[in-house]
C-alpha cells in the first residue's frame, strides 16, 4: 500500500523547512502554519491583507543561500527558530521581532536585488504559490526518477513539498489530476501540477546552485514536480498513513 513517508511545513515562506510526525489538516485551508508568514522585499506592496504571488517576496529562486535554512516553530510560544550552516541560530517572534530577523537574513541575499524589508502574515490561507490554499503532494518514485537521470543523489528538500508518499510508479500523481485522494484521515482534491523554478537547483545543505534540475525535468517534456491539492475533508495525517486514490 502507498504510504506517507514525510510531512513538512515551511512557516516562513522560503526561509526554512520543518519535519513533522503528524498534522491536522482543515478543509479549505493550507497546512497549519505552512507559509503563514512571508518576507516582503523593499519593492513589494504586500501587506498581508490578501494573497499575492511569490514575486512580492524574498525567495530561493533569487537568493539560493536561503535554501539551506531549516526551521522549528513552537505554536505555544510563537517562537520561530531558524538555522543556517553559515550563521548562529536565530529564535524570534515573526510578528514582533522583525528587526532581529532582518539583521540575520540580509547577509544571505544578493545585495544588488530588492532586499528583505518586512514580514507579512496571512493566517489560514498562507502564502502558497497557488492562488488557492494548497497542500503539495510529492511522489518518492518521481524523485528517484530524477536522481536516476542525473546520476546522483538529491535531497527531497529541493522540492519544498508538504506530504511525501512512496509508490512504485514515477509521475503517477499527474494521472490523478482532478481526482480525490484519501491521505490518512483526510480527502484531498488534486487540482494542478507544480511548475518548478531555479529554486530547485540549489542544494539544501549548502545553499549553492549545483544541479540542473529544470533541464532534467524538461527531458520528460515539462518542468513540473509534485501536485497541488485542496483539502476537501479535513482530518489527521501521520507518518505511515495510507494514500489511496478514490
SETILUM-18113 format. One record per atom (N, C-alpha, C): residue in one letter; z, y, x. Coordinates in steps of 0.02 Angstrom, whole numbers, plus 50000, padded with zeros to 5 digits. Each point is the difference from the previous one (the first is absolute). Layout:
<lummis>
AZYX/...
</lummis>
This chain:
<lummis>
X500004994050042/X500005006049958/X500005006350044/X499615005049980/X499985006350037/X500665003649990/X500305002550056/X500665003049995/X500045006650039/X500495004149980/X500135006350033/X500304998750070/X499705003150051/X500254999050069/X500335006250029/X499815006049977/X500305006150024/X500035005249944/X500525004150001/X500065005749954/X500155006150043/X499615005249992/X500085006050042/X499955006349958/X500395005050019/X499935006649969/X499995005350054/X499805006049980/X499885005550047/X500305006349969/X500665000950007/X500345005549964/X499685006950012/X499845001550064/X499685006350018/X499294998450020/X499525001949959/X499304998250009/X499765001150072/X499714994850029/X499725000250068/X500535000650055/X500634999649982/X500545000850049/X500504994349995/X499754993950012/X500474994450005/X499944994949946/X500114993850019/X499984994249956/X500694996849997/X500154996849944/X500654996849992/X499904993349965/X500254994650030/X499954993349970/X500574998949951/X499844996849944/X500484998549948/X500004992549986/X500554997549973/X500024993049979/X499844999349926/X500135005349962/X499854999949929/X499935007249975/X499675000749943/X499915006649971/X499934999249924/X500235004849963/X499935000049927/X499465005149982/X499424997549977/X499455004449982/X500095002349927/X499745005949986/X500055003249934/X499315001249973/X499894998349937/X499345000849970/X499765007250005/X499385000850023/X499695006650004/X500215004150059/X500404997350046/X500235003850058/X499804996450064/X500025003850055/X499914997050066/X500644996250018/X499994996650057/X500604996750023/X500565005150010/X500614998649977/X500545004950008/X500085002350072/X500045006550009/X500085003450065/X499414998850047/X499434998049972/X499404999450042/X499605006549998/X499935003350058/X499635006250005/X500255005349951/X500644999649986/X500305005049955/X500005006950032/X500035000250067/X499945006250037/X499365000050041/X499745005950014/X499435000850044/X500085006450040/X499685000350057/X500065005850045/X499395004549990/X500095005449965/X499465004849990/X499895004050064/X499375001050019/X499865003950060/X499925007449983/X499925004150051/X500015007249989/X499365002849969/X499514995749987/X499405002249965/X499984997349928/X500544996749979/X500034996849935/X500365004449949/X499804999449937/X500335003449945/X500464995349960/X500074993950023/X500414995149963/X500725002449995/X500294999349939/X500695002149989/X500424994549967/X499714994249987/X500374994649969/X500015000149924/X499675004949970/X500005000449927/X499514995149968/X499464998350037/X499504995449975/X499754995750058/X499674994549984/X499684995950051/X499405003750029/X499934999650065/X499425002750035/X499774994950051/X499365000150021/X499754994950047/X500275001050070/X499864995050042/X500314999550066/X499785005650048/X499455003449987/X499775005450045/X500515005650005/X500475000249953/X500525005250000/X500584998450048/X500004994250031/X500584997750036/X499854998150072/X500525000250042/X499964997150066/X499924992449991/X499534997150038/X499874992949989/X499744996850064/X500034993350001/X499854996250060/X499285000850021/X499545000949953/X499295000650018/X499875005950046/X500425005249995/X499935005950042/X500505000250057/X500554996549992/X500534999850051/X500214992850011/X499634996150041/X500134992850006/X500704998350024/X500335004450037/X500684998550024/X500494998749943/X499845002749941/X500444998949942/X500024992649980/X499494996150017/X499974993049981/X500584996050030/X500275002250056/X500534996350034/X500705001349971/X500045004049948/X500655001449969/X500204994249954/X500634998150003/X500294995549951/X500585003749966/X500214997649942/X500495003949962/X500504995549964/X500565003049982/X500504996749958/X500275005349952/X499974998549935/X500265004849951/X500614997149965/X500535004049998/X500624998149966/X500025003849934/X499864996549945/X499975003449935/X500685002449975/X500544997250028/X500665002249979/X500205006650032/X499825000950063/X500185006250035/X499435005150001/X499394997749985/X499435004550003/X499755001450070/X500244996050049/X499825001150070/X499414995550020/X499525003150033/X499424996550026/X500054999950077/X499924994250030/X500014999450073/X499294998350023/X499755004050047/X499344998950029/X500094997950073/X499604995050021/X500014997650069/X499295000350028/X499955001850064/X499365000350035/X500124998250073/X499564996150031/X500134997850069/X500065005650050/X499755005949985/X500035005650047/X500555004949985/X500424998649949/X500505004949979/X500654996649981/X500545003850002/X500634997649973/X499964999849924/X500384995549970/X499994999549927/X500235006549967/X499735001249942/X500205005849960/X500244997549932/X500615001849981/X500264998649933/X500105006749964/X499695000749941/X500025006449966/X499894999049925/X500145005349962/X499885000049928/X499325003549989/X499494996549976/X499355003149992/X499985005949952/X500505000449956/X500025005549952/X500315006450029/X500404999350054/X500365005850024/X499945001350075/X499874994950039/X500015000850073/X499295000550029/X499605004349970/X499295000450020/X499935002750071/X500415004850020/X499955003050066/X500094994750055/X500494995749992/X500134994750049/X499404995350005/X499714998449943/X499424995650000/X499415003250035/X499865006349985/X499425003450030/X500075000450076/X500605001250024/X500105000250072/X499874993250031/X500184994749964/X499914993250025/X499274997950000/X499635001649946/X499334997349991/X499445004250031/X500095006450006/X499465004350023/X499704997950067/X500404997950050/X499694997750063/X499564993949993/X500034996449944/X499604994049991/X499315001449972/X499875006149980/X499365001549967/X499585004550045/X499334999649995/X499575004550039/X500155007349984/X500055004150052/X500195006949990/X499415004549981/X499394997250002/X499415003949983/X499774998749929/X500434997049959/X499854998849930/X500545003349957/X499914999549934/X500525002449955/X500654996350016/X500555003650004/X500644997250023/X500474998549942/X500464995350008/X500494998649948/X500395006349982/X500075001149935/X500315006349977/X500604999049955/X499974994849956/X500544999149952/X499954992949971/X500534997749968/X500004993649965/X499995001449925/X499544996649965/X499975000649928/X500164993249969/X500235000149938/X500244993949967/X499684999349932/X499824993849983/X499724998549934/X500324993649975/X500565000649966/X500404994249979/X499614995749951/X500094993350006/X499684995349954/X499264999150015/X499635005349997/X499284999750011/X499834998550073/X500335003650045/X499874999050071/X499315002550021/X499925001450064/X499355002550026/X499594994250027/X499864995149955/X499554994650018/X499305002850011/X499574996450036/X499335002550013/X499554999649939/X500204996449949/X499624999649938/X500215005549953/X499575001749952/X500175005149952/X500404997249941/X500264993950008/X500464997149952/X500574996850040/X500604999349972/X500554996850036/X499824992850016/X499954998350063/X499744993450018/X500474996350047/X499914993449999/X500324995450048/X499424996350033/X500004999650066/X499454996650035/X500184992750014/X499524995749985/X500064992850015/X499544998350058/X500274996450050/X499624998250060/X500014992450008/X499434997450021/X499914992850008/X500024998250075/X500464995750020/X500054998050070/X499364996550023/X499664996549956/X499384996650019/X499475005150020/X499985005649965/X499525005350018/X500185003150067/X500655000850012/X500235002650064/X499804995350057/X500084993649989/X499824995150051/X499245000150013/X499615001349947/X499285000350009/X499815005950045/X500345005649992/X499885005850043/X500194998350072/X500584996850008/X500224998050068/X499494995450033/X499734995449962/X499524995250028/X499385003650025/X499755004849960/X499415003650022/X500145004550060/X500615002550005/X500175004450055/X500224996050062/X500134993549989/X500234995650054/X500655002650032/X500455002249957/X500655002350024/X500485000249941/X500644999950016/X500515000749948/X500085007449982/X500135001249936/X500125006749975/X500635000149959/X500375005450004/X500595000849957/X499785001449928/X500344996949953/X499845001449930/X500185007249981/X500415003350041/X500215006849983/X499435005050005/X499444998150031/X499425004550000/X499775001649929/X500114995349954/X499735000749932/X500475003649953/X500635000850018/X500495003849961/X500024997849926/X500014993449991/X500024997349932/X500714999149975/X500064998949934/X500664999149969/X500214992749995/X499574995949969/X500174993049989/X499464995650032/X500224995750047/X499564995450034/X500084993049971/X499444996649991/X500024993049979/X499544995950045/X500134993650003/X499594995650042/X499584995449955/X499364999750014/X499564995649963/X499534996550050/X499614995349974/X499534996450043/X499335003650006/X499885005049956/X499335003049996/X500025007450017/X499655002250053/X499955007150014/X499595003649946/X500205006049985/X499665004549953/X500024997649927/X500384994849986/X500034997749930/X500295005549955/X500415004350029/X500305005549960/X499475004649970/X499425000650032/X499475004249973/X499704997049937/X500034993349995/X499744996649940/X500475000949941/X500615002250012/X500495000849947/X499985006849966/X499545004350021/X499995006849975/X499965000249923/X500435004149969/X500025000649928/X500424994749966/X500254995150039/X500404994649972/X500745001550009/X500414996349963/X500725000450007/X500254994550047/X500495001650040/X500304995350047/X500755000149991/X500304994249994/X500734999549996/X500274999450071/X500445004550018/X500334999950065/X500754999949988/X500324994350012/X500704999549984/X500115001449926/X500445004749985/X500155001749931/X499585005549972/X499465002050034/X499585005649979/X499304997649982/X499655004349963/X499294999149989/X499665006350024/X499514999250045/X499625005650028/X499284999549977/X499695005749985/X499295000349984/X499635002750061/X499544996150028/X499645002250059/X499455004949980/X500025006150029/X499565005349976/X499465002150049/X500144999750065/X499485002250047/X500134997350070/X499474999450039/X500064998150070/X500235006150040/X500334998650056/X500275005350042/X499515001550056/X499695005849997/X499555002050054/X500415002350060/X499754998550060/X500405001250060/X499735005550044/X500455002850042/X499835005750042/X500224998750072/X499965005150042/X500184999450070/X500724997950012/X500435000849951/X500704998150009/X500074992850023/X499564995649975/X500064992950016/X499814998450072/X499705004850035/X499824998850070/X500595001050047/X500555002749975/X500595001550042/X500484994050002/X500264998850060/X500474994550011/X500705001949974/X500294996149955/X500665001749973/X500574999650050/X499884996950058/X500524999750051/X499975006150047/X499405002450014/X499915005450049/X499785006649971/X499704999949941/X499725006149972/X499355002250033/X499684995550037/X499375001450033/X499434996449964/X499425003449994/X499424996849971/X499734994850049/X499954993749978/X499804994750046/X499604994449968/X499785000949937/X499634994749966/X499515003149950/X499374998150004/X499495002749955/X499984995949936/X500535000749962/X500074996249937/X499455001849950/X499785006249999/X499505002149950/X499334996650012/X499794999450063/X499374996650014/X500044992649982/X500584997050011/X500074992949983/X499974999149924/X500345004349963/X499954999749927/X499285001049977/X499655004550032/X499315001549981/X499554993950009/X500204995450043/X499594993950009/X499994995849937/X500475001149955/X499994996749934/X499665004449947/X499745005850021/X499655004349953/X500455004949964/X500605001150026/X500465004749969/X500505002350052/X500415004849982/X500565002150043/X500654999749960/X500084994649962/X500574999249955/X500474994650026/X500655001249988/X500504994850012/X500575001149952/X500174994849963/X500524999949948/X499755002949935/X500404999349949/X499835002549933/X500595004049972/X499825005149962/X500515004149967/X500104997649929/X500634999149981/X500164997349935/X500475004749962/X499974999549935/X500465003749956/X500524995149973/X500625002149999/X500534995649974/X499965000149924/X499804994349971/X499924999549928/X500664998049967/X500354995150030/X500654997849976/X500485000050060/X500535003849995/X500475000650056/X500454993950006/X500344999750058/X500464994550013/X500104999150074/X500394995050020/X500154999050072/X499454996350036/X499915001750063/X499564996450046/X500404998550063/X500014993750020/X500394997950058/X499544996250049/X500204999950063/X499654995950048/X500004992749976/X499424996750005/X499934993249977/X499804999249928/X499985005449961/X499784999649931/X499264998049996/X499834996949945/X499314997949990/X499545005849981/X499364999350015/X499485004749981/X499484996049961/X499895001949937/X499584995949955/X499525004549962/X499364998350003/X499495003649962/X500054997849926/X500055004949955/X500084998449929/X499325000049964/
</lummis>
